[in-house]
Amino acid sequence: MKITGQHPFKAPPAAVWAAICDPDTLKACIPQCEKITRESDTRWVGEARVRIGPIKVLFTGIIVLSDVLPPESYTIAIEASGWVGKAHGRSHVRLIPDADGTTLHYDAEAHIGIALLDKAMNLASHVASELAESFFTKLAAEVEKRQHP
């Protein structure tokens, strides 16, 4: 499943970069995230309890950053697993300065190996899109709050 999009931020690229590289900010903004810990500058671990239809599933995962070019872009790879199966994905994230601040662009590809969703990939795509939109909306609000304390 491919997910692409963009989200505006009323802040310069450096401020957006600081937010997307801060585990506490990410934990507060990632929907249903319960824990995220930095093991190194490029490797983090986390837990999220995700609702898939009527079921809530705890996923544990590893997050690895590569091709890091602060404050312009990075590639993020995530591998997560829960009792219903595994998911992994990769996304290239770019921060583009514009007249109003910054536009974050993302191109992601996710692979979901969840037996319950074999016949319901539309649900999985809908869940992924909702999670992405919720995350970026919360992140934009957090970045803007930091710009105007």
N, C-alpha and C positions, 0 to 999 in steps of 0.2 A: 504494500500500500504506500502510495506517495502522498506526501502532504507538503504543500508549499504555501508561503504567505509572506506577509510583511506587517509590521506594526510600527506606528509612529511614537516617538518619545519627544517630549518637550525638554530636552537636555542634550548637551554635547556628547559626542561619542565616548569620551573618556569617562563620563559619569555613568553612561549605560554599561560600558565595559566593566567598570568597578562593580556594578550591581550583578551582572551575569556571572561574575567570578567570585561572588561572596556566598559561601554556603548558608549563612543565616538568612540572607535575603532570598535565596532560592528556596529554602525550606518554607519560608513564609508565603511565597508566591506559587509554588508548585501545588496544584490541587491535590489534596489528600496525602501530601508528603508528611511523614512522621519523623524522619531522621535523614540528615545528610551530613557526612563527615569528610573533610579533606584529608587524604592520606599523603598526597604530594601535590605539587603545583598542577599536575596533569591527571591525577587519579583521585576519584572520590567514591564513596560507597553511600548507599541510601536505602530507605524503605518508604514505600507508599502503599496505602490501603485504597485500592481502586475499586469503584463500583462498576461492575459489568452486568448490566441488566439488573436483576434482583439480587445479585450476589456481590458481596464485598470480599476482595482477595488481597492478601498481603503479598506484595512483591518486594523482593530484595534485589539490589542490583549494583553493578559496577559502572561507573561513568569515567570515560577516558577522553581527554582533550588532546588533539593533535593539530598540526599545521597552525600553531598559535601565532598570530601577528597582532599584538595589542596596539591600539584599540580598534583594529579593523575587522578581524575575522578569526574564526577557528572552526575546526571540525570536532563534533562531539559524537562519541559512540556510546551506546547504552546497551547493556545486557542485563535482563531482569528475569527472575523466575518466581513462581508461586505454585501452589498446589494444583492449579488448573493447567499449568503449562509454562512456556517460556516466551519471551518477547525480546527482540533486539532491533536496534535501529541506529541510523547514522544520519547526522544533519550537518550541513555546512551553513554557518551563521555569518552574515556580513552586516556591518554597521556602516551606513552611508550618511554622511552629513548632508543636511538640507537646510532650507531657510528657517524652518521652525524648530530645528534641533537635530534629530537623528531618526532615520528609518532603519529598523532591523529587518533584514530579509532572511528567510530560512527556506532551505530545500532539504526535505527529509524523506527518508525511506524507512519504513518500519515493517518488520516481519513478525507476525503473531502466530505462535504455535500453541493455540489454546483449543483443546478439543471441543469445548462447549461452543466455540464460535466458528467451527468448520462451516456451518450452513448459515452463518449470520455475520458475514464480513461487513455488511452495511452498518450493523450495530457497532462493530469495532472501529470502522472509519469515523462514524459519528462521535463515538467516545473520544477518539484521538483528536479530532477537530475541536470538540468542546474543551478538552483539557488544554490544548495549545492556546485557544482564545482566552480562557480563564487565566492561564499563566501570564500571558503577555499583558493583559489588562491590569492584573495585580502588580506586575513588575513595573509597568509604566507609571502607575500611581505611586509606587514606592520611590522610583527615581525622581519623579516630580516633587515629591515631599522632601527629598534630600536637597533638591535644588533651591527650595523656598522654605527653610525651616521656620 
